[in-house]
Amino acid sequence: MTAPSVLATTAGGPAADAGLPGSPELLRSVFRRHAAGVAVITAADGERPFGFTATSLSSVAAEPPLLSFSVGTGSSSWPAIAGAGHVGVHILGEHQRELAATFATSGADRFGPGTAWRTGPEGVPLLDGVLAWLVCRVVARVPAGAHRVVLAEVVAGDPAGEGRPLLYHQGRFNGLRD
């Protein structure tokens, strides 16, 4: 009897050999298992505020302070993001499931009477009651399929909100469990 090869052991062995071919369905089903923090990205198009729920938010670099998120070019928020010099990034708390759902719903009145917000630095719409917020200067919009990956540099923010983060997992908004 021979020992299994190092390659088979480190690459995942038989399970890796039985994997499914790459597809949009495979990507979606794998990422349903990935818990992601929930953010709302906002921008102003003139006087009109726009925003959407994002689970693609990622820290990119500390020096300079850069983050990224993606947005579909077919979304109603894309024209505002495409022309924005600055965006707001809001980290939602588990008490904000309804707000996350509102900003994730196509055609919803996202800045209607049920949404508390104000105009922040650089004219960016800032949501009230979030765990933390940032205002960022957009530095690049990188094509990625039917989306754009937006890179933005942090120019202002406040990390002082209270509560626990809202997560997105298995197609639902969830609270963090200990």
Secondary structure, DSSP 8 states (H G I E B T S, - for coil): -----HHHHHTTHHHHHT-----HHHHHHHHTTS-EE-EEEEEEETTEEEEEEES--EEEETTTTEEEEEEETTSTTHHHHHH-SEEEEEE-BGGGHHHHHHHHSTT--TTSTT--EEE-GGG-EEETT-SEEEEEEEEEEEEETTEEEEEEEEEEEE----S-BEEEETTEEEE---
